[in-house]
């Protein structure tokens, strides 16, 4: 009788352990699909945007400056603001392009 009680207690403990493992895997899965994966997708889109910049594109910098791309180099971009005013910024300072 004592042996059967110990066996039941051991099986209840292992079921509890299995449920805890399943719960933690579920929590990690939720974090991945709602936090990590969207961030990776956004980083990929930003990298793609920066590699596809070309002369004449209308862009907005992270500082909110609206300008047209004058030249594109390896790490920098020269922007034409207004009436020949040119500004050189890092490529990483480009936030988005504007259809126009």
C-alpha positions in Angstrom: 0.0 0.0 0.0 2.8 2.4 0.9 4.5 1.6 -2.4 1.4 2.4 -4.4 1.0 5.8 -2.7 4.7 6.6 -3.5 4.1 5.6 -7.1 1.1 7.8 -7.4 2.9 10.8 -5.8 5.8 10.3 -8.2 3.5 10.2 -11.2 1.7 13.4 -10.1 5.0 15.1 -9.7 6.1 14.2 -13.2 2.8 15.4 -14.6 3.2 18.7 -12.8 6.7 19.0 -14.2 5.5 18.3 -17.7 2.8 21.0 -17.4 5.4 23.5 -16.2 7.7 22.7 -19.1 4.8 23.1 -21.6 3.9 26.4 -20.0 7.4 27.8 -20.2 7.7 26.7 -23.8 4.4 28.4 -24.5 5.6 31.6 -22.9 8.9 31.6 -24.9 6.9 31.0 -28.0 4.6 34.0 -27.3 7.7 36.2 -26.7 9.2 35.0 -30.0 6.2 35.6 -32.2 5.1 38.9 -30.6 8.4 40.5 -29.8 11.5 39.0 -31.4 10.2 38.0 -34.8 8.5 41.4 -35.7 11.7 43.3 -34.6 13.8 41.0 -36.9 11.4 41.7 -39.8 11.6 45.5 -39.2 15.4 45.4 -39.1 15.4 43.4 -42.4 13.1 45.9 -44.1 15.2 48.8 -42.9 18.4 47.2 -44.2 16.7 46.5 -47.5 15.6 50.2 -47.7 19.1 51.5 -47.1 20.7 49.2 -49.7 18.1 50.3 -52.4 18.6 54.0 -52.0 19.3 55.8 -55.2 19.8 59.4 -56.5 16.5 61.3 -56.8 14.6 59.4 -54.0 12.6 61.6 -51.6 13.5 60.6 -48.0 12.9 61.5 -44.4 15.7 61.3 -41.9 15.4 60.2 -38.3 15.5 63.9 -37.4 12.5 64.6 -39.5 14.3 66.4 -42.4 12.6 65.9 -45.8 15.1 65.9 -48.7 16.0 64.5 -52.0 19.0 62.2 -52.4 21.8 63.9 -54.3 24.5 61.2 -54.1 24.8 57.7 -52.4 28.2 56.4 -51.2 29.2 53.4 -49.2 28.3 54.7 -45.7 27.0 58.2 -46.4 24.3 59.9 -48.4 24.3 63.5 -49.6 20.9 65.1 -49.4 19.7 68.2 -51.3 17.4 70.2 -49.1 16.4 73.4 -50.9 17.9 75.7 -53.6 21.2 73.8 -53.7 21.7 73.3 -50.0 23.4 69.9 -49.5 23.7 67.9 -46.3 25.8 64.7 -45.8 24.4 62.1 -43.4 25.1 58.5 -42.5 22.9 56.0 -44.3 21.6 54.8 -41.0 20.0 58.3 -40.5 17.5 57.6 -43.3 14.2 56.6 -41.7 12.0 56.1 -44.7 11.4 57.0 -48.3 8.4 59.1 -49.6 6.5 58.2 -52.7 6.7 61.3 -54.9 
